[in-house]
Amino acid sequence: MNARTLIETQQLAIGTEVPEWRPFLEQISARFSAEHHGDYTVWAEAIGQLPEQLIALHPWRKGPWQFGDIHVDTEWRSDWKWQRVAPHLDLTGHRVLDVGSGNGYFGWRMLEAGARFVLGVDPTLLFCMQHLAATALLGPAPNHVIPARLEELPTGPRFDTVLSMGVLYHRKDPVDHLSRLVRLAEKQVLIETLIVESEHSLRPEGRYARMRNVPVVPTVADTARWMTEAGLKDVQCVDITRTTTDEQRGTEWMRFESLREALDPTDEHRTIEGHPAPVRAVLLGQVERPGRRG
Ligand SMILES: C[S@@+](CC[C@H](N)C(=O)[O-])C[C@H]1O[C@@H](n2cnc3c(N)ncnc32)[C@H](O)[C@@H]1O
């Protein structure tokens, strides 16, 4: 399958569903190019030689995937995260925006759960290319991933449900992040984030679990308060789960270091920097707009 054809088909499909975004889509389509990312040509060629060249799209972080008889055992058991999220979301007939979607894994699960259309946005071009590879192998579906950041999306509520999973703790201004999500949502916003189970949110001086860009690991209470400040109602925490080295680990499809190397080898409840080890929470809030039909 030709990568350019997949990109153009995706572009058309998103433009049909969200016509107001056509100029924006036009602008970001240029990011599928060697000018934007030096590895683009290698990835595009790999998509032309699937499934043999799937490994050329390494590292595969989110999944797992079953492509015919090929099992892509990704770094994350994202299916476990989905099991924690899915019971709390009614997506029937929804248009969904998944911010920080990675390779679009959750989009496929959301279509299975009744969503009508899922748009993932993620600035990491490799993950967008992995999504194209999955589409080439699984067949066309109303699940798309474009190389964009939340902060550059055209404003206005155009999605019933907006999700942000694994992004909040990377943001310097969490309320700004949440406010942007709320502005794009008609009905509900779901947040999945690292949390600390202590009195105060953690603001790591240096790294957190080897990650450089973690300005804050919030408490559930702070996350809920920020969601309310951002304009959400009825905010509820629906799940808290410690991340294990069974859920996040190195595999042949993700050969870099993973959670085990980020934990204190003598105490798995601490990160290598001495912080509390990763625990994640799922919170859901409702959007209330004056005059919104039920
Ligand atoms: C930890 S991953 C989470 C992926 C997936 N949502 C999950 O929960 O498994 C965070 C993702 O957010 C993306 N990201 C980072 N900054 C972003 C931004 N400003 N807007 C949208 N996505 C962003 C990254 O490229 C990365 O793929």
The ligand as an ORCA input file, in Angstrom:
! r2SCAN-3c Opt
* xyz 0 1
  C       2.696      8.912     27.092
  S       2.121      9.009     25.446
  C       0.453      8.480     25.660
  C      -0.115      7.773     24.452
  C      -1.525      7.228     24.618
  N      -2.495      8.320     24.734
  C      -1.627      6.344     25.815
  O      -2.289      6.718     26.776
  O      -1.029      5.268     25.813
  C       1.941     10.774     25.206
  C       1.709     11.150     23.754
  O       1.343     12.515     23.695
  C       1.943     13.097     22.559
  N       1.995     14.551     22.800
  C       2.949     15.255     23.446
  N       2.648     16.563     23.447
  C       1.472     16.696     22.811
  C       0.631     17.811     22.464
  N       0.980     19.057     22.801
  N      -0.524     17.592     21.795
  C      -0.886     16.323     21.441
  N      -0.113     15.232     21.738
  C       1.028     15.413     22.405
  C       3.280     12.392     22.449
  O       3.814     12.446     21.136
  C       2.939     10.972     22.887
  O       2.627     10.136     21.802
*
